[in-house]
């Protein structure tokens, strides 16, 4: 079982609003053998306002590559891009740990608007 993380200090509501979390649809997923830890390269569509973005995601334990295209996910879209091996990751795809500490993607429980902002 994963070790629980300590609770972070309180923040103001404005701090929360500064983090732009949107719904996107995975349009493609590829292996990422160059990554230090097992990962996939994801291409995610966030709709016409944001467009299509790339993300590296360490989700290989709980998500099969072939099941990812078409899946809705949540991602932070306003972090600066980050170099992950040979690819530039443009968004942070969000997940939570399972009982073994492996990432499980956060996904809406129903169909949601692509590009819709979390509130």
Residue pairs with C-beta under 8 A, 6 or more apart in sequence:
1 99
1 100
2 97
2 98
2 99
2 100
2 101
3 101
18 78
19 76
19 78
20 76
20 77
20 78
20 117
21 74
21 75
21 76
21 77
21 94
21 117
21 118
22 46
22 50
22 74
22 75
22 77
22 115
22 116
22 117
22 118
23 46
23 72
23 73
23 74
23 108
23 112
23 113
23 114
23 115
23 116
23 118
24 44
24 45
24 46
24 47
24 50
24 53
24 72
24 73
24 74
24 75
24 91
24 114
24 115
25 44
25 45
25 70
25 71
25 72
25 73
25 114
26 42
26 43
26 44
26 68
26 69
26 70
26 71
26 72
26 73
27 43
27 44
27 45
27 52
27 69
28 42
28 43
28 69
29 40
29 41
29 42
29 43
29 65
29 68
29 69
30 40
30 41
30 65
31 40
31 41
31 65
32 39
32 40
32 41
32 56
32 85
32 87
34 85
34 86
34 87
35 56
35 58
35 84
35 85
36 85
37 58
38 58
38 60
38 61
39 56
39 57
39 58
39 59
39 60
39 84
40 56
40 57
40 59
40 60
40 63
40 65
40 68
41 54
41 55
41 56
41 87
42 54
42 55
42 56
42 57
42 68
42 73
42 93
43 52
43 53
43 54
44 52
44 53
44 54
44 55
44 73
44 75
44 91
44 93
45 51
45 52
45 114
46 52
46 53
46 75
46 77
46 91
46 114
46 115
47 113
47 114
47 115
48 115
49 115
50 77
50 115
53 75
53 77
53 90
53 91
54 87
54 88
54 89
54 90
54 91
55 75
55 89
55 90
55 91
55 92
55 93
56 84
56 85
56 87
56 89
57 93
57 95
57 103
57 105
58 103
59 93
59 95
59 103
59 104
59 105
61 100
61 102
61 103
62 98
62 102
62 103
62 104
62 105
63 104
63 105
71 105
71 107
72 107
72 108
72 111
72 112
72 114
73 93
73 94
73 105
73 106
73 107
74 93
74 94
74 106
74 107
74 108
74 118
75 91
75 92
75 93
75 94
76 91
76 92
76 94
77 91
79 91
79 92
81 88
81 89
81 90
82 88
82 89
83 89
93 105
94 105
94 106
95 103
95 104
95 105
95 106
96 103
96 104
96 106
97 103
97 104
98 104
